[in-house]
């Protein structure tokens, strides 16, 4: 039988505003989702592009955040 020992998701998300981005991060914190913002860039149209790594289905994250 196979088992998942560690897992994570790498996402790039475009938010329409900085407020939307902050609300998303606050929601992750509220839910206890382990995450790490790798990079964030403001765009000319006032949107925000964020690259982040987050846990996947509460599996252990192993050394992904190191």
C-alpha positions as CSV (number, residue, x, y, z in Angstrom):
1,X,0.0,0.0,0.0
2,X,1.3,3.5,-0.8
3,X,1.1,6.4,1.6
4,X,1.6,10.1,1.1
5,X,4.5,11.2,3.3
6,X,4.5,14.9,2.4
7,X,2.6,17.1,0.0
8,X,2.1,20.7,-0.9
9,X,0.6,22.9,-3.6
10,X,2.5,25.7,-5.4
11,X,0.0,28.3,-6.6
12,X,0.2,31.6,-8.5
13,X,-2.9,33.7,-7.9
14,X,-3.9,37.0,-9.3
15,X,-5.9,39.1,-7.0
16,X,-7.9,42.2,-8.2
17,X,-6.7,44.3,-5.2
18,X,-4.3,44.3,-2.3
19,X,-7.3,44.1,0.1
20,X,-8.5,40.9,-1.6
21,X,-5.0,39.4,-1.3
22,X,-4.9,40.3,2.5
23,X,-8.3,38.8,3.0
24,X,-7.2,35.5,1.4
25,X,-4.1,35.3,3.6
26,X,-6.1,36.1,6.7
27,X,-8.5,33.3,5.7
28,X,-5.6,30.8,5.4
29,X,-4.4,31.9,8.8
30,X,-7.9,31.6,10.3
31,X,-8.3,28.1,9.0
32,X,-4.8,27.1,10.2
33,X,-3.5,26.3,6.7
34,X,0.3,26.2,6.7
35,X,1.5,28.5,3.9
36,X,4.5,30.5,2.7
37,X,4.3,33.4,0.3
38,X,7.2,33.0,-2.1
39,X,6.7,36.3,-4.0
40,X,4.2,39.1,-4.5
41,X,4.2,41.7,-7.3
42,X,1.9,44.7,-7.8
43,X,0.7,45.0,-11.4
44,X,0.1,48.2,-13.3
45,X,-3.7,47.6,-13.2
46,X,-3.5,47.6,-9.3
47,X,-3.9,43.8,-9.2
48,X,-1.5,41.7,-7.2
49,X,0.2,38.5,-8.4
50,X,1.2,36.1,-5.5
51,X,3.2,32.9,-5.7
52,X,2.7,30.7,-2.6
53,X,3.3,27.3,-1.3
54,X,0.6,25.8,1.0
55,X,-0.2,22.4,2.5
56,X,-2.3,19.9,0.7
57,X,-5.3,18.3,2.5
58,X,-3.6,18.6,5.9
59,X,-0.8,16.2,4.8
60,X,2.6,16.8,6.4
61,X,4.6,19.4,4.5
62,X,8.0,17.8,5.0
63,X,10.8,20.0,4.0
64,X,8.9,22.1,1.4
65,X,9.1,25.2,3.5
66,X,12.8,25.0,4.2
